[in-house]
Each structure stands twice: as C-alpha cells, then as structure tokens.
C-alpha cells in the first residue's frame, strides 16, 4: 500500500490586494522577510522582488497571466530569480552594479532610470546597497515600490533605516532627497515597502506618502546611528 502524501505543517497564505491591480505576497524567508508585489497591467505584469516559490504563489502568478518583468530592488531581494525566469520566461531587471550577482541569467540593467512600461519606471536610489532601486508606478496618484530604501518604522511612518549592513548612509539620504525632488503630493500618493510590513498594522500601503516623506528632517537623519 502506498503511503499517503505528507501534508504541509501550515497552509501557505495567498497574496492579498493592496490597491486595484496590485497584490502583495507574504514575507519571504529566502529574502529575510522581504515583501514582493505584483502589478497586473495591460502592458504585461511586473513582479517586484522574489516571493517564496510555493505552490500557492506559483498558481497565483499563473492565474493572473504570468510575469513579463521581474524587477529587483536590491541584491537581498534576488531569492530564486533563476527559477522564476525559467518558469515564466520573464525579463529580469536590476541596477547595473548588482547584475554580477545573477551569473548565467539574461538580465536587463539600467544606470539612473529605465521605463519598463509607459506607466512604470525604475529609479536608482543607492544607499541601502550600491544598486538599491525603487519602482514608480504612475497609477492612482502614484505608487512607489521602495524595496528596502524606505521602510515603515514602528509607528508605520516611511523612513530610511540605517543598519550595520547599510552600504552608504549619506547616499541613502541623498536618494531620499532625489525622490522628494522628482515627485509632488499629487504624483506620489502611496508607498509599498519591501519589508517591515507588519508595522503597517493591517494597512496595505503607506498613504499620503509625499507629505510623510517631506516632513522628515534629513539633517537629523544623517546623524542617525546604525540599528543593532
């Protein structure tokens, strides 16, 4: 008699709606608790960072039309990129300084900015890592997928967080200034952070994003000591 198949010890959670046509995946252990997102768009779907490759997520991606682009916000979000590209035949994009971490893959790189679609643009925001980047989606007043460049603190406010592994803190603050100069309250309504989403306490994104960022004291932030 054949043994019964082993049942998983837990049921994988399904991705959830963030905004219309945008979904967030559960935190991924492969990327140290990183949160990935899927934009379902007319110009092809964009996956931001690598979700866990469990059957629930694979089925979800297939049921929503697969993946055209996999955009990696930083080196720590690479996860199982090779398997995602193999499964979906998608184009992989990462800032040029971190492309060497994807040997053997077909990769599209960029320097400062790159338009993936008429409504989605990659923006280099170095500091957290040399190639740390954000994806801006011109939709519903503007959505910034911030990777680990901007994360919610314990109060749910978007901030740059300095850790012992931060590549270059002054550059990260300068990258925040670049974001403030590039957008306005009318063009940056939401932030979808790449980690610490538990601090949002049930909210699915950070709203009034530009106003929150513009209220930060950048000079004081420069003096911040690394988190242990």
C-alpha distance (Angstrom), angle and dihedral (degrees) to the residues before:
residue distance angle dihedral
X1 . . .
X2 3.77 . .
X3 3.80 115.3 .
X4 3.76 117.6 -113.5
X5 3.82 114.3 -102.0
X6 3.77 114.1 -96.4
X7 3.78 113.8 -104.2
X8 3.81 118.0 -135.8
X9 3.78 114.8 -104.4
X10 3.80 90.6 -125.7
X11 3.77 137.7 24.0
X12 3.79 113.5 -113.1
X13 3.79 112.9 -120.7
X14 3.78 118.0 -121.3
X15 3.81 123.0 -123.8
X16 3.78 112.9 -93.3
X17 3.79 135.5 -141.5
X18 3.79 115.4 -95.4
X19 3.80 101.1 169.4
X20 3.79 129.9 -17.1
X21 3.81 105.8 -56.8
X22 3.83 94.1 2.4
X23 3.79 122.5 103.5
X24 3.81 132.7 -174.7
X25 3.80 122.9 -146.5
X26 3.81 123.0 -143.8
X27 3.83 114.7 -92.3
X28 3.80 112.0 -75.9
X29 3.80 120.8 -132.8
X30 3.82 90.0 -156.2
X31 3.82 88.7 65.5
X32 3.83 97.5 39.7
X33 3.79 94.1 -96.5
X34 3.79 96.4 -40.5
X35 3.81 120.1 166.6
X36 3.80 117.6 -134.1
X37 3.79 126.5 -161.0
X38 3.79 136.9 -155.7
X39 3.79 123.2 -148.9
X40 3.80 110.8 -160.2
X41 3.81 104.8 -155.3
X42 3.77 142.0 162.8
X43 3.81 90.9 -116.2
X44 3.81 92.2 54.9
X45 3.78 133.2 -70.3
X46 3.80 121.1 -72.3
X47 3.79 120.5 -152.2
X48 3.80 112.8 -159.8
X49 3.82 110.4 -151.9
X50 3.80 126.2 -23.8
X51 3.78 121.7 -61.9
X52 3.79 121.7 -159.8
X53 3.79 110.3 -77.2
X54 3.78 97.2 -127.8
X55 3.79 120.9 140.2
X56 3.80 93.0 -103.2
X57 3.80 92.3 58.9
X58 3.81 94.2 41.3
X59 3.80 91.1 52.0
X60 3.80 90.9 46.1
X61 3.81 92.4 53.1
X62 3.81 92.4 47.8
X63 3.80 93.0 47.1
X64 3.81 90.1 53.7
X65 3.79 95.9 50.4
X66 3.80 103.5 -85.4
X67 3.79 126.1 -99.7
X68 3.81 129.1 -57.5
X69 3.83 97.0 175.6
X70 3.78 131.5 23.9
X71 3.80 106.5 -162.6
X72 3.81 115.8 -165.6
X73 3.78 114.9 -155.5
X74 3.82 94.7 -163.8
X75 3.78 143.6 -14.9
X76 3.80 93.6 -87.2
X77 3.82 91.3 61.6
X78 3.81 96.2 59.8
X79 3.81 94.4 99.5
X80 3.81 110.3 148.4
X81 3.79 96.5 -14.6
X82 3.81 93.1 146.5
X83 3.80 91.9 59.0
X84 3.79 93.1 46.5
X85 3.81 91.0 52.2
X86 3.79 90.3 47.1
X87 3.82 92.3 49.4
X88 3.78 98.6 45.7
X89 3.81 106.5 20.2
X90 3.80 88.6 -128.0
X91 3.78 128.8 162.8
X92 3.79 113.3 -109.5
X93 3.80 119.2 -144.4
X94 3.79 128.0 -168.4
X95 3.80 134.0 153.4
X96 3.80 109.9 -86.0
X97 3.81 96.7 -112.1
X98 3.80 92.7 64.1
X99 3.81 100.6 38.7
X100 3.82 90.7 97.7
X101 3.82 87.1 72.9
X102 3.82 89.4 69.2
X103 3.84 102.5 61.1
X104 3.78 116.0 178.1
X105 3.81 94.7 17.2
X106 3.79 128.1 110.8
X107 3.78 102.2 -113.9
X108 3.80 134.6 179.2
X109 3.79 113.1 -148.0
X110 3.78 133.9 -168.3
X111 3.79 137.1 -168.0
X112 3.82 111.2 -151.4
X113 3.82 107.8 -14.6
X114 3.79 138.0 -5.6
X115 3.81 132.0 -173.5
X116 3.79 109.2 -135.7
X117 3.80 91.6 177.9
X118 3.82 134.6 -9.2
X119 3.82 87.9 -86.8
X120 3.83 104.0 33.6
X121 3.80 125.5 68.8
X122 3.81 132.9 178.5
X123 3.82 115.7 -137.8
X124 3.81 124.3 -167.3
X125 3.82 109.3 -129.6
X126 3.83 105.5 170.9
X127 3.76 123.2 -168.6
X128 3.78 109.2 78.5
X129 3.82 85.1 59.3
X130 3.82 130.8 -11.7
X131 3.81 92.5 -97.7
X132 3.78 99.5 33.1
X133 3.80 108.9 148.6
X134 3.79 143.1 173.2
X135 3.79 131.2 -142.3
X136 3.80 117.3 -136.7
X137 3.81 117.5 -156.5
X138 3.78 115.8 -165.0
X139 3.78 96.7 -143.3
X140 3.81 136.6 111.5
X141 3.79 91.3 5.2
X142 3.80 95.3 -40.3
X143 3.81 131.8 -52.3
X144 3.82 124.0 -148.0
X145 3.79 117.2 -158.9
X146 3.77 96.6 -156.7
X147 3.81 104.8 -175.4
X148 3.80 105.8 -162.0
X149 3.80 94.2 -35.3
X150 3.82 90.2 91.6
X151 3.80 122.3 19.3
X152 3.80 135.0 172.3
X153 3.79 114.2 -100.1
X154 3.80 122.4 -145.7
X155 3.81 89.6 -76.0
X156 3.81 91.4 52.3
X157 3.81 93.5 -109.9
X158 3.84 118.6 139.3
X159 3.80 111.7 -112.5
X160 3.79 140.2 150.6
X161 3.80 107.0 -105.3
X162 3.79 119.6 -147.7
X163 3.81 114.0 -146.8
X164 3.79 134.1 171.0
X165 3.82 87.7 -96.5
X166 3.81 96.9 50.7
X167 3.79 107.5 129.8
X168 3.82 99.8 -147.4
X169 3.80 120.6 -8.2
X170 3.84 99.2 -167.6
X171 3.81 89.4 51.7
X172 3.78 90.1 51.0
X173 3.81 90.5 54.2
X174 3.80 89.4 47.0
X175 3.81 89.0 51.7
X176 3.79 89.0 54.3
X177 3.80 88.6 52.7
X178 3.82 88.4 51.2
X179 3.80 90.0 55.1
X180 3.81 91.1 50.2
X181 3.79 91.0 50.4
X182 3.81 93.6 47.2
X183 3.81 97.6 51.9
X184 3.79 142.9 37.8
X185 3.82 135.1 -152.1
X186 3.81 86.7 -91.4
X187 3.82 95.5 52.1
X188 3.82 100.9 39.9
X189 3.78 112.4 50.7
X190 3.82 102.7 144.0
X191 3.80 141.7 33.7
X192 3.81 121.8 -159.1
X193 3.82 104.4 -164.3
X194 3.80 123.7 -149.8
X195 3.82 95.8 -134.4
X196 3.83 143.6 3.1
X197 3.80 89.4 55.7
X198 3.81 89.9 147.9
X199 3.81 87.6 72.7
X200 3.81 88.4 65.3
X201 3.83 86.8 72.1
X202 3.77 98.1 -143.9
X203 3.79 97.7 -31.0
X204 3.78 112.9 121.3
X205 3.80 98.7 -147.0
X206 3.80 140.3 2.4
X207 3.79 110.5 -95.1
X208 3.82 130.3 -157.8
X209 3.79 82.7 31.5
X210 3.79 100.8 168.5
X211 3.79 93.7 49.6
X212 3.80 91.1 50.5
X213 3.81 92.7 49.6
X214 3.80 93.8 45.4
X215 3.81 90.3 55.1
X216 3.83 92.1 61.5
X217 3.82 117.7 107.2
X218 3.80 101.7 -128.7
X219 3.81 94.5 -172.2
X220 3.79 90.7 54.4
X221 3.79 91.1 46.2
X222 3.81 90.1 57.0
X223 3.80 88.6 64.2
X224 3.81 93.5 52.1
X225 3.80 114.5 125.6
X226 3.81 120.6 -134.8
X227 3.78 118.2 -88.6
X228 3.77 113.2 -115.5
